[in-house]
Amino acid sequence: MLREPSVVAIDKNTKHVKAVGEEARLMLGRTPGSIIAIRPLSDGVIADYTTTERMLAHLISKVCGRRRAFKPRVLVCVPSGVTSVERRAVLQATRRRG
């Protein structure tokens, strides 16, 4: 089980993910100009689809390791007030990343 905030630190120049989760949250407001810390989910809804996929891939590999022998079972929660389109986007991003 993993409990991490939905924050991603990205290098502006290379678009490379520098940190995800708690490590990225600690970078909020303290990063140099070339690194931005963003929240790809806003109120349980995807605000940045590509970054959300990258975050999910990192978190899944953190739990299962880089070389997975099995497909992990993932529990995803969305707020009750989201639309069916927003809910489908969260499920699709999760499925695409593992």
C-alpha positions in Angstrom: 0.0 0.0 0.0 1.2 3.5 -0.8 0.0 6.9 0.5 1.5 9.8 -1.4 0.3 13.3 -2.3 -0.4 13.9 -5.9 2.5 16.3 -6.6 5.1 16.0 -9.4 8.3 18.0 -9.8 9.3 18.4 -13.4 12.4 20.0 -15.0 11.1 22.7 -17.4 13.9 22.3 -19.9 14.1 18.5 -20.3 10.5 17.7 -19.2 12.0 15.0 -17.0 10.2 14.0 -13.8 12.5 14.9 -10.9 10.3 13.8 -8.0 6.9 12.4 -7.2 4.7 12.3 -4.1 6.0 13.4 -0.7 9.5 14.3 -2.1 7.9 16.6 -4.7 5.5 18.1 -2.1 8.5 19.2 -0.1 9.8 21.0 -3.2 6.6 23.2 -3.5 7.7 26.8 -3.4 11.4 25.8 -2.8 12.5 24.8 -6.3 15.0 26.5 -8.6 13.6 28.3 -11.7 14.2 25.3 -13.9 12.1 22.9 -11.8 8.3 23.3 -11.3 6.3 21.3 -8.7 2.7 20.9 -9.9 -0.5 19.0 -8.8 -1.8 17.1 -11.8 -5.1 16.4 -10.0 -7.4 19.1 -8.8 -10.3 18.2 -6.5 -10.0 14.5 -7.6 -10.2 15.5 -11.3 -7.4 15.3 -13.8 -6.1 18.8 -14.6 -3.0 17.5 -16.6 -3.6 14.1 -18.2 0.0 13.5 -19.3 1.6 14.4 -16.0 -1.1 12.2 -14.2 -0.1 9.2 -16.3 3.6 9.8 -15.5 2.8 10.1 -11.8 0.8 6.9 -11.8 3.6 5.0 -13.6 6.1 6.2 -11.0 3.9 5.3 -8.0 3.0 1.9 -9.4 6.7 1.1 -10.1 7.5 2.3 -6.6 5.2 -0.3 -5.1 5.8 -3.2 -7.6 9.3 -2.5 -8.7 10.5 -1.8 -12.3 10.2 -5.4 -13.4 6.7 -6.5 -12.7 5.9 -10.2 -12.8 2.2 -9.6 -12.4 -0.4 -6.9 -13.2 -1.1 -5.1 -9.9 -4.6 -4.5 -8.5 -5.1 -0.8 -8.1 -7.8 1.0 -6.1 -8.6 4.4 -7.4 -11.0 6.8 -5.7 -12.8 9.8 -7.2 -15.1 12.3 -5.5 -18.8 11.5 -5.7 -19.6 14.8 -7.5 -17.4 14.2 -10.6 -19.0 13.6 -14.0 -18.8 10.3 -15.9 -16.3 11.8 -18.3 -14.0 12.8 -15.4 -14.3 9.4 -13.8 -13.6 7.7 -17.1 -10.5 9.8 -17.6 -9.1 8.7 -14.2 -9.8 5.1 -14.9 -8.3 5.3 -18.4 -5.1 6.9 -17.1 -4.7 4.2 -14.5 -5.3 1.4 -17.0 -2.8 2.8 -19.5 -0.1 2.9 -16.8 -0.4 -0.6 -15.5 
